[in-house]
Amino acid sequence: MNLNTALLRLLVFPGLLFAVPAAWLFLWMERKAVALMQQRMGPPFLQPCFDFTKLMGKSAPARQGINGAFMRAWPILSVAASVGALGLLPVFLRSSGFPGDLILLIALLELPSFFIIAAGYTSRSLYGEIGSAREAVLSISYNVVFVTAILAIALSQHSFRLQDLAQNPASPLRLLGVLAIVVCIPAKLHINPFSLPNAEQEIYSGPMTEYAGPELALWEISHGLEWVAMTGLVASLVLPRTGLWWADTLLFIVISTGIVLLLSALAAATARLTIDSSVRFYWRCGLAVAVLAGLSALYLRMRL
Amino acid sequence: MVCACRRRSPWLFHMNAGSCNGCDIELVACLTPRYDVEQLGILVQGSPRHADILCISGPVTHNTTKAIQTVYGQVCHPKAVVAIGSCPASTNAFIGSPVVEGPLDRHIPVDVFVPGCPPRPDAIIEGIAKAAQILADRNGELATPPEKRVAQEQPQ
């Protein structure tokens, strides 16, 4: 990957220029799907765009000192990490990736949740701290599943290069790993039934309680970019390769959209779980799937 | 463009200033499938920092006066205030009570009053839509205090 292709992927596709409208589309689709399932009309198509522009035009509270600098920095860093993760996604096979980029992708996908935890503690709001503590506990549980699933997939292809994973057709074994990843997405995106960290009406807005104006707008867009990155990761792992760039792109978008609809339906159909139920779910059910995928990958490798 | 977006995306923070819960229930009714305010972009937010419009119900009891001012200060500019029900407008049935320090506009500037005991959800939605229009029209400055408003309206 040379500098030009890296910049192109970071800024155009699947990076910033594609991802920000896609993030708005996904946020709208989530709200609209929930509304339709509750027999409401739901927000208009451009609603996330309206919200973002309005928040950018609002004033933010004055923040002083090192604490204030950190408060302003977290949302920017979170957006940067999400865009970085998006830039690594192997949508096109040619000129993509470098050895070990899968590990960088896992790290970049994990950073926004780390920044959310940091933001809650930096804000020194009681509700922020409760939200951050919940996010920390939840992220430990789902990350064990998430990383095990990714390792199982990498093990089955014997490579930490995203390109190699994307190039080979999706085997039943990989689908098991992808299933474990999909199970982790609701917790990573804080949607029902794992919306504990930002539980509205319960602990105000969790780690975001003290944020306002442009900073909140950046958090919203970072959340949308996480949607695009997570669904994009799943899409690029199960994508059937046609060899045509436009067909690949179209399939990538269609599969991502399908996953968004699936997750929105799940969010509308379920209620928020308590922290111990969520953690128990990931340690019992999620981990079982992930370990199964890992063990079968290991078994296949030893036989070959 | 920002002004148009302000009108299309008003986020509320609801505060109870000693209300009997009647108006609060009617405000919650606006979120139900029958009235569905989300199609106007209206969302009820958990934190006053996220909100544009502060909805206050109740006759403003002694204990809530400080809280009202604190919460009003936490809402970032531009902001608007909607007083829901007859209580914040006139203290209603609680007039003369020693623990009631209403009406609301003695404490903070109010943009829209929605009278009624309780007001219908339609009336509340109309009030919020008016407040959203006010947000879009003015850029940053606060509602005119009631005395000045009367003075402005008299020459017409």
Interface residues (C-beta under 8 A of the other chain):
Chain A: R31 A35 Q38 Q39 R40 M41 G42 P43 P44 L46 Q47 C49 F50 D51 T53 K54 M56 G57 K58 S59 A60 P61 Y127 E200 Q201 I203 Y204 S205 M208 T209 E210 Y211 A212 G213 L216
Chain B: M1 V2 A4 C5 R6 R8 S9 P33 D36 E38 Q39 G41 Q45 G46 S47 R49 H50 D52 Q74 C76 H77 P78 G140
